[in-house]
Amino acid sequence: MNHLMLAGHLGTDPEVRYTSDGKKITTLRLAVNTRRSGKDDTMWWRLTIWDEQFDRMMPYLKKGSALIAFGEIKRPEI
């Protein structure tokens, strides 16, 4: 299992959608800035949150909000 910690800012407001069987999916776009060889570089991450795990937090998250995320890297199923 691969774990990851990211610190950055939201590039968009959280997007909420539902699967055909009614499961809630929240997607966050996180911009993480790094500096390599004197150059700033931004890497964009798409974070997927299933069900209502973070519903209490969502009213506070909007574009530009600072966020630290801990999670597991999973390969998309093909």
C-alpha positions as CSV (number, residue, x, y, z in Angstrom):
1,M,0.0,0.0,0.0
2,N,1.4,3.4,-1.0
3,H,0.5,6.4,1.3
4,L,0.9,10.0,0.3
5,M,0.8,13.4,2.0
6,L,0.1,16.5,-0.1
7,A,0.0,20.1,0.9
8,G,-1.4,22.7,-1.4
9,H,-4.4,24.9,-2.5
10,L,-7.7,23.9,-4.1
11,G,-7.8,25.0,-7.8
12,T,-11.6,24.7,-8.0
13,D,-14.5,24.3,-5.7
14,P,-15.2,20.7,-4.6
15,E,-17.4,18.8,-7.2
16,V,-20.0,16.4,-6.0
17,R,-21.7,13.8,-8.1
18,Y,-23.4,10.5,-7.5
19,T,-23.0,7.0,-9.0
20,S,-26.0,5.2,-10.6
21,D,-26.5,3.3,-7.3
22,G,-26.6,6.5,-5.2
23,K,-23.0,6.6,-3.8
24,K,-21.6,10.1,-3.3
25,I,-18.3,11.0,-4.9
26,T,-16.5,14.3,-4.1
27,T,-13.6,15.4,-6.3
28,L,-11.0,18.0,-5.3
29,R,-8.3,19.5,-7.6
30,L,-5.2,20.3,-5.5
31,A,-2.3,22.3,-6.7
32,V,1.0,21.5,-5.1
33,N,4.0,23.8,-5.7
34,T,7.6,22.6,-5.7
35,R,10.9,24.2,-6.4
36,R,13.4,22.3,-8.5
37,S,16.7,23.8,-9.8
38,G,15.5,27.3,-8.9
39,K,12.3,27.0,-10.9
40,D,8.8,26.8,-9.4
41,D,6.7,23.9,-10.6
42,T,3.0,23.2,-10.0
43,M,1.7,19.6,-9.9
44,W,-2.1,19.1,-10.1
45,W,-3.7,16.2,-8.2
46,R,-7.2,14.9,-8.4
47,L,-8.5,13.7,-5.0
48,T,-11.5,11.4,-4.8
49,I,-13.6,11.1,-1.6
50,W,-16.2,8.4,-1.5
51,D,-19.5,8.6,0.5
52,E,-19.9,11.2,3.3
53,Q,-16.5,10.9,4.9
54,F,-15.8,14.6,4.9
55,D,-19.2,16.2,4.7
56,R,-18.6,18.4,7.8
57,M,-15.5,19.9,6.2
58,M,-17.0,20.6,2.8
59,P,-18.7,23.9,3.6
60,Y,-15.3,25.4,4.5
61,L,-13.6,24.2,1.3
62,K,-13.6,26.5,-1.8
63,K,-11.3,27.5,-4.6
64,G,-8.0,28.8,-3.0
65,S,-8.4,27.0,0.3
66,A,-5.2,25.6,1.8
67,L,-5.4,21.8,2.3
68,I,-3.2,19.0,3.6
69,A,-4.4,15.6,2.4
70,F,-3.3,12.2,3.6
71,G,-4.3,9.2,1.6
72,E,-3.6,6.1,-0.4
73,I,-2.6,6.0,-4.0
74,K,-4.8,3.7,-6.0
75,R,-4.5,2.9,-9.7
76,P,-7.7,3.5,-11.6
77,E,-9.5,0.3,-12.6
78,I,-9.6,-0.3,-16.3
